[in-house]
């Protein structure tokens, strides 16, 4: 999900600069993850394309999954102007396509979408749970037969979008906490050296689990976040998500 307009209060001039930079479709750097240790969660997935000199095709992004992924990536179709007065095609909305067809519409040669694919490859269960929640929330948000989107997103959609774009998972093991970047806009900011977006913490109770190594921690984070997102009593407002200083 793209960042909601109603969360503009979490942005500033540097966010707008980042937005402009990423839409210049900067060149590919297969080893970007080696340049900042904060990229460690997606390093394994990113290493799949480490030796590429040019952008992979979106259809290739699925090879970054450790095993069989729950979705595939396809080139996003060009946007078509909907005839005036025509109802919204709910099945063609971004989250509906993911949930209904298990396809992630992906723009070519775009860091934002490439990093989103790497997050999918790292947290497949959590990402599918997130987009399923967003799809259900959007279905409730858009009136049946509506010809345009409502003026403002719901608080639930705002919260889910903040997790998707700027979420930091904070696993609480009791004796210590482990922060893990999740939002692909946060990774994008690191790529461009402009960590502009305000990060939001998703606190997850991991007590009773052994931290283990990096791979084990990531698997645990994926499982626990998916359970959190499947509970529709959780992540229903941005107020639940504390600001996190990167």
NORQUINOR-V319436 format. One record per pair of residues at least 4 apart in sequence whose ideal C-beta (glycine too) atoms are under 6 Angstrom apart, sorted by the first residue. I is the first residue (numbers start at 1). GAP is how many residues later the second one is. D is the distance in whole Angstrom. If there is no record, write none. Layout:
# NORQUINOR-V319436
i=I gap=GAP d=D
i=I gap=GAP d=D
This chain:
# NORQUINOR-V319436
i=1 gap=133 d=5
i=1 gap=160 d=5
i=1 gap=163 d=5
i=3 gap=4 d=6
i=3 gap=158 d=6
i=3 gap=162 d=5
i=4 gap=149 d=5
i=4 gap=154 d=5
i=4 gap=157 d=5
i=6 gap=146 d=5
i=6 gap=147 d=5
i=6 gap=152 d=6
i=7 gap=151 d=5
i=10 gap=188 d=4
i=11 gap=4 d=4
i=14 gap=182 d=4
i=15 gap=181 d=4
i=15 gap=182 d=6
i=18 gap=171 d=6
i=18 gap=176 d=5
i=18 gap=178 d=5
i=21 gap=171 d=5
i=22 gap=89 d=6
i=22 gap=90 d=5
i=25 gap=84 d=5
i=28 gap=26 d=6
i=28 gap=27 d=4
i=30 gap=19 d=5
i=30 gap=20 d=5
i=30 gap=22 d=5
i=31 gap=19 d=5
i=32 gap=159 d=5
i=33 gap=6 d=4
i=33 gap=10 d=5
i=33 gap=13 d=4
i=36 gap=154 d=5
i=38 gap=143 d=6
i=38 gap=152 d=6
i=39 gap=4 d=6
i=41 gap=81 d=6
i=41 gap=139 d=5
i=41 gap=140 d=6
i=42 gap=4 d=5
i=42 gap=76 d=4
i=42 gap=80 d=5
i=45 gap=19 d=4
i=45 gap=73 d=4
i=45 gap=76 d=4
i=45 gap=77 d=5
i=46 gap=72 d=5
i=48 gap=15 d=6
i=48 gap=16 d=4
i=49 gap=7 d=5
i=52 gap=4 d=6
i=55 gap=54 d=5
i=56 gap=4 d=4
i=58 gap=15 d=5
i=58 gap=17 d=5
i=58 gap=48 d=4
i=58 gap=50 d=6
i=61 gap=12 d=4
i=61 gap=56 d=4
i=62 gap=7 d=5
i=62 gap=10 d=5
i=62 gap=11 d=6
i=64 gap=57 d=4
i=65 gap=4 d=4
i=65 gap=56 d=5
i=69 gap=55 d=6
i=70 gap=54 d=5
i=70 gap=58 d=5
i=71 gap=31 d=5
i=71 gap=33 d=5
i=72 gap=31 d=6
i=73 gap=31 d=5
i=73 gap=33 d=5
i=73 gap=44 d=6
i=74 gap=29 d=5
i=76 gap=29 d=4
i=76 gap=30 d=6
i=76 gap=31 d=5
i=82 gap=4 d=5
i=85 gap=62 d=6
i=87 gap=58 d=5
i=87 gap=60 d=6
i=88 gap=58 d=6
i=90 gap=6 d=6
i=91 gap=5 d=5
i=95 gap=36 d=5
i=95 gap=39 d=5
i=95 gap=40 d=4
i=95 gap=43 d=6
i=96 gap=4 d=5
i=96 gap=39 d=6
i=97 gap=4 d=5
i=97 gap=6 d=5
i=97 gap=8 d=6
i=98 gap=6 d=6
i=98 gap=33 d=5
i=99 gap=33 d=5
i=99 gap=36 d=4
i=106 gap=7 d=5
i=107 gap=6 d=5
i=111 gap=4 d=6
i=111 gap=77 d=5
i=111 gap=80 d=6
i=112 gap=76 d=5
i=115 gap=69 d=4
i=115 gap=72 d=5
i=115 gap=73 d=5
i=116 gap=68 d=4
i=119 gap=4 d=6
i=119 gap=65 d=5
i=120 gap=7 d=5
i=123 gap=4 d=5
i=123 gap=99 d=4
i=125 gap=97 d=5
i=125 gap=101 d=4
i=126 gap=96 d=5
i=126 gap=99 d=4
i=126 gap=100 d=5
i=129 gap=97 d=4
i=129 gap=100 d=4
i=129 gap=101 d=5
i=130 gap=34 d=6
i=130 gap=99 d=5
i=133 gap=27 d=6
i=133 gap=96 d=5
i=134 gap=26 d=5
i=137 gap=19 d=5
i=137 gap=20 d=5
i=141 gap=13 d=5
i=142 gap=4 d=5
i=153 gap=4 d=4
i=153 gap=5 d=5
i=155 gap=82 d=4
i=156 gap=80 d=5
i=158 gap=80 d=5
i=159 gap=76 d=5
i=159 gap=78 d=5
i=159 gap=79 d=5
i=161 gap=4 d=6
i=162 gap=4 d=5
i=162 gap=38 d=5
i=162 gap=76 d=6
i=162 gap=79 d=6
i=163 gap=4 d=4
i=163 gap=39 d=6
i=165 gap=18 d=5
i=165 gap=20 d=4
i=166 gap=17 d=4
i=166 gap=19 d=6
i=166 gap=20 d=6
i=166 gap=31 d=5
i=166 gap=33 d=5
i=166 gap=34 d=5
i=167 gap=15 d=4
i=167 gap=16 d=4
i=167 gap=33 d=6
i=167 gap=35 d=5
i=168 gap=11 d=5
i=168 gap=13 d=6
i=168 gap=31 d=5
i=168 gap=33 d=5
i=168 gap=76 d=5
i=169 gap=11 d=4
i=169 gap=13 d=5
i=169 gap=33 d=5
i=169 gap=35 d=6
i=169 gap=52 d=5
i=169 gap=56 d=6
i=170 gap=7 d=5
i=170 gap=9 d=5
i=170 gap=31 d=5
i=170 gap=33 d=5
i=171 gap=7 d=5
i=171 gap=33 d=5
i=171 gap=35 d=4
i=171 gap=50 d=6
i=172 gap=5 d=5
i=172 gap=33 d=6
i=172 gap=34 d=6
i=173 gap=33 d=5
i=173 gap=38 d=6
i=174 gap=33 d=4
i=180 gap=41 d=5
i=181 gap=5 d=5
i=185 gap=12 d=5
i=186 gap=13 d=6
i=189 gap=5 d=5
i=189 gap=6 d=4
i=189 gap=7 d=6
i=189 gap=8 d=6
i=195 gap=51 d=5
i=198 gap=45 d=6
i=199 gap=45 d=4
i=199 gap=47 d=5
i=200 gap=41 d=4
i=201 gap=41 d=5
i=201 gap=43 d=4
i=204 gap=20 d=5
i=209 gap=11 d=6
i=211 gap=6 d=6
i=212 gap=4 d=3
i=212 gap=5 d=6
i=221 gap=4 d=6
i=228 gap=6 d=5
